[in-house]
């Protein structure tokens, strides 16, 4: 019991030292250098992760309504990877990952798989446009890389797959 207390206490002291800058390392050599956050970059990260969550839910709803159909079964997994890559940007900065605020109630029902594919076309175009809004910002390299990779997958992989089935 005392051992667990000491571990927890030690971790708390370490976290306090890092947060307050008392780690004993100067700014250049600190392994956990504080990251100054640009609000515009944070807003971009939030907008993109929320859009990825929305796409996940649209495609999950299609799977719920029509079964394990292509291309939705593959693309929903890719959308999860997109949101996970965005979540890692938050984690690496010591920030909380935004919760998914979307629900199935926010997602329309599709009367056919063709209609769902047409909605997928629109969703992927809109997703790319969300990313496009932020490329003029001074994005940190890791953020720019994730944005570019996610956008490229939407335009080069997801969009053509939905166009083929619509």
ZAKE-225414 format. One record per atom (N, C-alpha, C, CB): x, y, z; residue in three letters. Coordinates in steps of 0.2 Angstrom, whole numbers, padded with zeros to 4 digits, always signed. Glycine has a CB too. Layout:
N
XYZAla...
# end
This chain:
166
+0004-0006+0000Unk+0000+0000+0000Unk+0004+0006+0000Unk-0005+0000+0006Unk+0010+0006+0004Unk+0014+0012+0005Unk+0018+0013-0002Unk+0019+0011+0011Unk+0020+0007-0005Unk+0023+0007-0011Unk+0019+0011-0017Unk+0025+0000-0013Unk+0013+0009-0017Unk+0008+0012-0022Unk+0007+0019-0021Unk+0001+0009-0022Unk+0007+0021-0014Unk+0006+0028-0012Unk+0013+0032-0015Unk+0005+0029-0005Unk+0018+0029-0014Unk+0025+0033-0015Unk+0025+0033-0023Unk+0031+0029-0013Unk+0023+0028-0027Unk+0023+0028-0034Unk+0018+0034-0036Unk+0021+0022-0037Unk+0012+0034-0034Unk+0008+0039-0036Unk+0010+0046-0034Unk+0001+0038-0033Unk+0013+0047-0028Unk+0015+0053-0025Unk+0021+0056-0030Unk+0017+0053-0018Unk+0026+0051-0031Unk+0031+0053-0035Unk+0029+0055-0042Unk+0036+0047-0036Unk+0024+0051-0045Unk+0022+0053-0052Unk+0019+0060-0051Unk+0017+0048-0054Unk+0015+0062-0046Unk+0012+0068-0045Unk+0017+0074-0045Unk+0007+0068-0039Unk+0022+0072-0041Unk+0027+0077-0040Unk+0031+0079-0047Unk+0033+0075-0035Unk+0032+0073-0051Unk+0035+0074-0057Unk+0031+0078-0062Unk+0037+0067-0060Unk+0024+0076-0062Unk+0020+0080-0067Unk+0020+0087-0065Unk+0013+0077-0066Unk+0019+0089-0058Unk+0019+0096-0056Unk+0026+0099-0058Unk+0019+0096-0048Unk+0031+0096-0058Unk+0038+0099-0059Unk+0038+0100-0067Unk+0044+0094-0058Unk+0035+0096-0071Unk+0035+0097-0078Unk+0031+0102-0080Unk+0033+0090-0082Unk+0025+0102-0077Unk+0020+0108-0079Unk+0022+0114-0077Unk+0013+0106-0075Unk+0025+0115-0071Unk+0028+0121-0068Unk+0035+0123-0071Unk+0027+0121-0061Unk+0038+0119-0075Unk+0044+0121-0077Unk+0050+0120-0073Unk+0044+0128-0080Unk+0049+0116-0067Unk+0054+0115-0062Unk+0058+0108-0063Unk+0051+0115-0055Unk+0058+0106-0069Unk+0061+0099-0071Unk+0068+0099-0070Unk+0059+0097-0077Unk+0071+0105-0070Unk+0079+0105-0069Unk+0082+0106-0076Unk+0081+0099-0065Unk+0078+0105-0081Unk+0081+0106-0088Unk+0080+0113-0090Unk+0079+0100-0093Unk+0085+0115-0094Unk+0084+0122-0097Unk+0079+0121-0103Unk+0090+0125-0099Unk+0077+0126-0106Unk+0071+0125-0111Unk+0074+0121-0117Unk+0069+0132-0114Unk+0080+0122-0119Unk+0083+0118-0125Unk+0084+0111-0124Unk+0089+0121-0127Unk+0085+0109-0117Unk+0087+0102-0116Unk+0081+0098-0113Unk+0093+0101-0112Unk+0075+0102-0112Unk+0070+0098-0108Unk+0067+0093-0113Unk+0065+0104-0106Unk+0066+0087-0110Unk+0063+0082-0114Unk+0055+0083-0115Unk+0064+0075-0111Unk+0052+0087-0111Unk+0045+0089-0111Unk+0045+0096-0111Unk+0041+0086-0105Unk+0047+0099-0117Unk+0047+0107-0117Unk+0040+0109-0118Unk+0051+0109-0123Unk+0038+0114-0115Unk+0031+0117-0115Unk+0030+0119-0123Unk+0030+0122-0111Unk+0024+0117-0125Unk+0022+0119-0132Unk+0017+0124-0132Unk+0019+0112-0136Unk+0019+0130-0135Unk+0014+0135-0135Unk+0009+0134-0141Unk+0018+0142-0137Unk+0003+0134-0139Unk-0002+0132-0144Unk-0005+0139-0147Unk-0008+0129-0141Unk-0006+0138-0154Unk-0009+0144-0158Unk-0016+0142-0158Unk-0006+0144-0165Unk-0020+0146-0156Unk-0028+0145-0156Unk-0030+0143-0163Unk-0031+0151-0153Unk-0028+0146-0168Unk-0030+0145-0175Unk-0029+0137-0176Unk-0027+0149-0180Unk-0023+0135-0174Unk-0021+0128-0176Unk-0025+0123-0172Unk-0013+0127-0174Unk-0027+0125-0165Unk-0031+0121-0161Unk-0038+0121-0164Unk-0031+0124-0154Unk-0040+0126-0167Unk-0047+0127-0170Unk-0047+0122-0176Unk-0049+0134-0172Unk-0042+0122-0180Unk-0041+0118-0186Unk-0041+0110-0184Unk-0035+0120-0190Unk-0038+0109-0179Unk-0037+0102-0176Unk-0044+0100-0174Unk-0032+0101-0170Unk-0048+0104-0170Unk-0054+0102-0168Unk-0059+0101-0174Unk-0057+0108-0163Unk-0059+0106-0179Unk-0064+0105-0184Unk-0063+0099-0188Unk-0063+0112-0189Unk-0056+0097-0189Unk-0055+0091-0193Unk-0057+0085-0189Unk-0048+0091-0195Unk-0055+0085-0183Unk-0057+0078-0179Unk-0064+0078-0179Unk-0054+0078-0172Unk-0068+0083-0178Unk-0075+0082-0178Unk-0078+0080-0184Unk-0079+0089-0175Unk-0075+0083-0190Unk-0078+0080-0196Unk-0076+0073-0198Unk-0074+0085-0202Unk-0070+0071-0195Unk-0069+0064-0196Unk-0073+0059-0192Unk-0061+0062-0194Unk-0075+0062-0186Unk-0080+0058-0182Unk-0087+0058-0185Unk-0081+0062-0175Unk-0089+0063-0189Unk-0095+0063-0192Unk-0095+0058-0198Unk-0096+0070-0195Unk-0090+0058-0202Unk-0089+0053-0207Unk-0089+0046-0204Unk-0082+0054-0211Unk-0086+0045-0199Unk-0086+0038-0196Unk-0093+0036-0194Unk-0082+0038-0189Unk-0097+0041-0191Unk-0104+0039-0189Unk-0108+0038-0196Unk-0107+0045-0185Unk-0107+0042-0201Unk-0111+0041-0207Unk-0110+0034-0209Unk-0110+0046-0212Unk-0104+0032-0210Unk-0102+0026-0213Unk-0104+0020-0208Unk-0095+0025-0214Unk-0104+0021-0202Unk-0106+0016-0197Unk-0114+0015-0198Unk-0104+0018-0190Unk-0117+0020-0199Unk-0125+0020-0199Unk-0126+0016-0206Unk-0128+0027-0200Unk-0123+0017-0211Unk-0124+0013-0217Unk-0123+0006-0216Unk-0119+0016-0223Unk-0117+0004-0212Unk-0116-0003-0211Unk-0122-0006-0206Unk-0109-0003-0207Unk-0124-0002-0202Unk-0130-0004-0198Unk-0136-0005-0202Unk-0131+0001-0192Unk-0137-0001-0206Unk-0143-0002-0211Unk-0143-0007-0216Unk-0145+0005-0213Unk-0137-0008-0219Unk-0136-0012-0225Unk-0131-0018-0224Unk-0134-0008-0231Unk-0128-0018-0218Unk-0124-0024-0217Unk-0117-0022-0219Unk-0126-0030-0221Unk-0112-0027-0219Unk-0105-0026-0221Unk-0104-0025-0228Unk-0101-0032-0218Unk-0106-0019-0231Unk-0106-0018-0238Unk-0099-0014-0240Unk-0112-0015-0240Unk-0097-0015-0246Unk-0091-0011-0248Unk-0094-0005-0252Unk-0087-0015-0253Unk-0091+0000-0252Unk-0084+0002-0249Unk-0084+0004-0242Unk-0081+0007-0253Unk-0090+0004-0239Unk-0091+0007-0232Unk-0087+0003-0227Unk-0098+0007-0230Unk-0087-0004-0227Unk-0084-0008-0222Unk-0076-0006-0222Unk-0085-0015-0224Unk-0073-0004-0228Unk-0066-0003-0228Unk-0065+0005-0226Unk-0063-0004-0235Unk-0069+0009-0228Unk-0068+0016-0227Unk-0070+0018-0220Unk-0073+0020-0232Unk-0074+0015-0217Unk-0075+0017-0210Unk-0069+0015-0205Unk-0081+0013-0207Unk-0066+0010-0207Unk-0059+0009-0203Unk-0054+0014-0205Unk-0056+0002-0205Unk-0054+0016-0211Unk-0049+0022-0213Unk-0051+0028-0209Unk-0049+0023-0220Unk-0058+0029-0208Unk-0060+0035-0205Unk-0058+0035-0197Unk-0067+0036-0205Unk-0058+0029-0195Unk-0056+0028-0188Unk-0048+0030-0187Unk-0057+0021-0185Unk-0044+0028-0192Unk-0037+0029-0192Unk-0036+0037-0193Unk-0034+0025-0198Unk-0040+0040-0197Unk-0040+0047-0198Unk-0041+0051-0191Unk-0045+0050-0203Unk-0046+0049-0187Unk-0047+0052-0181Unk-0042+0050-0176Unk-0054+0050-0178Unk-0040+0044-0176Unk-0034+0042-0172Unk-0028+0046-0173Unk-0033+0035-0172Unk-0026+0048-0179Unk-0020+0051-0181Unk-0021+0059-0178Unk-0019+0051-0188Unk-0027+0061-0179Unk-0028+0068-0176Unk-0028+0068-0168Unk-0035+0071-0179Unk-0031+0063-0165Unk-0031+0062-0158Unk-0024+0062-0156Unk-0035+0056-0156Unk-0019+0059-0159Unk-0012+0058-0157Unk-0009+0065-0157Unk-0008+0054-0162Unk-0011+0070-0161Unk-0009+0077-0161Unk-0010+0080-0154Unk-0012+0081-0167Unk-0016+0079-0152Unk-0018+0081-0145Unk-0014+0078-0140Unk-0026+0080-0144Unk-0014+0071-0140Unk-0010+0068-0135Unk-0003+0070-0135Unk-0010+0060-0136Unk+0000+0071-0140Unk+0007+0073-0140Unk+0008+0080-0137Unk+0010+0073-0147Unk+0003+0084-0137Unk+0003+0090-0134Unk+0001+0091-0127Unk-0001+0095-0139Unk-0001+0085-0125Unk-0004+0085-0118Unk-0011+0088-0117Unk+0001+0088-0113Unk-0014+0088-0123Unk-0021+0091-0123Unk-0026+0085-0123Unk-0022+0095-0129Unk-0032+0087-0120Unk-0038+0082-0120Unk-0040+0081-0128Unk-0043+0084-0116Unk-0042+0075-0130Unk-0044+0074-0136Unk-0052+0076-0136Unk-0043+0066-0138Unk-0054+0080-0141Unk-0061+0081-0141Unk-0066+0075-0141Unk-0063+0086-0147Unk-0071+0075-0138Unk-0076+0070-0138Unk-0080+0070-0145Unk-0081+0070-0132Unk-0082+0065-0147Unk-0087+0065-0153Unk-0094+0067-0151Unk-0087+0057-0156Unk-0096+0073-0153Unk-0102+0076-0151Unk-0108+0073-0156Unk-0102+0083-0151Unk-0106+0070-0161Unk-0111+0067-0166Unk-0115+0061-0163Unk-0108+0066-0173Unk-0121+0060-0165Unk-0124+0054-0164Unk-0128+0051-0170Unk-0129+0055-0158Unk-0131+0045-0170Unk-0135+0043-0175Unk-0141+0047-0177Unk-0137+0036-0174Unk-0143+0051-0172Unk-0149+0055-0173Unk-0147+0061-0177Unk-0151+0058-0166Unk-0141+0063-0178Unk-0138+0068-0182Unk-0137+0066-0190Unk-0132+0071-0180Unk-0138+0059-0191Unk-0136+0056-0197Unk-0142+0054-0201Unk-0131+0050-0196Unk-0143+0056-0207Unk-0149+0054-0211Unk-0149+0047-0212Unk-0150+0058-0217Unk-0155+0044-0213Unk-0156+0037-0215Unk-0156+0037-0223Unk-0162+0034-0213Unk-0153+0032-0226Unk-0153+0032-0233Unk-0157+0026-0236Unk-0145+0031-0236Unk-0161+0028-0241Unk-0166+0023-0243Unk-0163+0017-0248Unk-0171+0026-0247Unk-0157+0018-0250Unk-0153+0013-0254Unk-0146+0014-0253Unk-0155+0014-0261Unk-0142+0009-0255Unk-0135+0009-0255Unk-0132+0014-0260Unk-0132+0002-0256Unk-0136+0015-0265Unk-0133+0020-0270Unk-0134+0027-0267Unk-0138+0020-0277Unk-0139+0028-0264Unk-0140+0035-0260Unk-0135+0036-0255Unk-0147+0035-0257Unk-0133+0031-0251Unk-0128+0031-0246Unk-0121+0032-0250Unk-0128+0024-0242Unk-0120+0029-0255Unk-0114+0031-0259Unk-0113+0038-0261Unk-0113+0026-0265Unk-0119+0040-0264Unk-0119+0047-0266Unk-0118+0052-0260Unk-0126+0049-0269Unk-0120+0050-0254Unk-0119+0054-0248Unk-0112+0054-0246Unk-0123+0052-0242Unk-0109+0048-0248Unk-0101+0047-0246Unk-0097+0051-0251Unk-0099+0040-0247Unk-0099+0052-0257Unk-0096+0057-0262Unk-0096+0064-0259Unk-0099+0057-0269Unk-0102+0066-0257Unk-0102+0073-0254Unk-0098+0073-0247Unk-0110+0074-0252Unk-0099+0068-0243Unk-0095+0069-0237Unk-0087+0069-0238Unk-0097+0062-0232Unk-0085+0065-0243Unk-0078+0066-0244Unk-0075+0072-0247Unk-0076+0060-0249Unk-0079+0075-0251Unk-0078+0082-0254Unk-0078+0087-0249Unk-0083+0084-0260Unk-0083+0087-0244Unk-0083+0091-0239Unk-0078+0090-0234Unk-0090+0091-0235Unk-0075+0084-0233Unk-0070+0083-0229Unk-0063+0086-0231Unk-0069+0075-0228Unk-0062+0085-0238Unk-0056+0088-0241Unk-0057+0096-0240Unk-0056+0086-0248Unk-0063+0099-0241Unk-0063+0106-0240Unk-0062+0108-0233Unk-0071+0108-0242Unk-0064+0104-0228Unk-0062+0106-0221Unk-0054+0107-0220Unk-0065+0101-0216Unk-0051+0102-0223Unk-0044+0102-0222Unk-0041+0108-0226Unk-0040+0096-0225Unk-0044+0109-0232Unk-0041+0115-0237Unk-0042+0122-0233Unk-0045+0115-0243Unk-0046+0123-0229Unk-0047+0129-0225Unk-0041+0131-0221Unk-0053+0129-0221Unk-0037+0126-0219Unk-0032+0127-0214Unk-0025+0127-0217Unk-0033+0122-0209Unk-0024+0125-0223Unk-0017+0124-0226Unk-0013+0131-0226Unk-0017+0121-0233Unk-0017+0137-0226Unk-0014+0143-0226Unk-0011+0145-0219Unk-0018+0148-0229Unk-0013+0141-0214Unk-0010+0143-0207Unk-0003+0141-0207Unk-0015+0139-0202Unk+0000+0143-0202Unk+0007+0141-0200Unk+0006+0135-0196Unk+0011+0147-0197Unk+0005+0129-0199Unk+0004+0123-0196Unk+0011+0120-0194Unk+0000+0118-0200Unk+0011+0117-0187Unk+0017+0113-0186Unk+0017+0107-0190Unk+0016+0111-0178Unk+0024+0105-0191Unk+0025+0100-0196Unk+0021+0094-0195Unk+0032+0098-0196Unk+0020+0091-0189Unk+0016+0085-0188Unk+0009+0086-0189Unk+0017+0083-0180Unk+0006+0092-0188Unk-0001+0094-0190Unk-0002+0094-0197Unk-0003+0100-0186Unk+0003+0097-0201Unk+0002+0098-0208Unk+0002+0091-0211Unk+0008+0102-0211Unk+0007+0087-0209Unk+0007+0080-0211Unk+0001+0076-0210Unk+0013+0076-0208Unk-0002+0076-0204Unk-0008+0072-0203Unk-0014+0075-0208Unk-0010+0073-0196Unk-0014+0082-0208Unk-0019+0085-0212Unk-0019+0083-0220Unk-0019+0093-0212Unk-0012+0083-0222Unk-0011+0081-0229Unk-0013+0074-0230Unk-0004+0083-0231Unk-0011+0069-0226Unk-0012+0062-0227Unk-0019+0061-0226Unk-0008+0058-0221Unk-0023+0064-0222Unk-0030+0062-0221Unk-0034+0065-0227Unk-0033+0066-0215Unk-0032+0071-0230Unk-0035+0074-0236Unk-0034+0070-0242Unk-0033+0081-0237Unk-0028+0068-0243Unk-0026+0064-0248Unk-0030+0057-0249Unk-0018+0062-0248Unk-0030+0054-0243Unk-0034+0048-0243Unk-0041+0049-0245Unk-0034+0044-0236Unk-0044+0054-0242Unk-0051+0056-0244Unk-0052+0057-0251Unk-0053+0062-0240Unk-0048+0061-0254Unk-0048+0062-0262Unk-0046+0057-0266Unk-0044+0069-0263Unk-0040+0053-0264Unk-0038+0048-0269Unk-0040+0041-0268Unk-0030+0048-0268Unk-0043+0040-0262Unk-0045+0033-0261Unk-0053+0033-0259Unk-0042+0030-0255Unk-0055+0037-0255Unk-0062+0036-0253Unk-0067+0039-0258Unk-0064+0040-0246Unk-0066+0045-0260Unk-0070+0048-0265Unk-0071+0044-0271Unk-0067+0055-0267Unk-0065+0041-0275Unk-0066+0037-0280Unk-0071+0030-0279Unk-0060+0035-0283Unk-0070+0028-0273Unk-0073+0022-0271Unk-0081+0023-0271Unk-0071+0019-0264Unk-0083+0029-0268Unk-0090+0031-0267Unk-0092+0033-0274Unk-0091+0037-0262Unk-0088+0036-0278Unk-0091+0037-0285Unk-0092+0031-0289Unk-0085+0042-0289Unk-0088+0026-0288Unk-0089+0020-0292Unk-0096+0016-0290Unk-0084+0015-0290Unk-0098+0017-0283Unk-0104+0014-0281Unk-0110+0018-0282Unk-0103+0011-0274Unk-0109+0024-0283Unk-0115+0029-0284Unk-0119+0029-0290Unk-0114+0035-0282Unk
# end
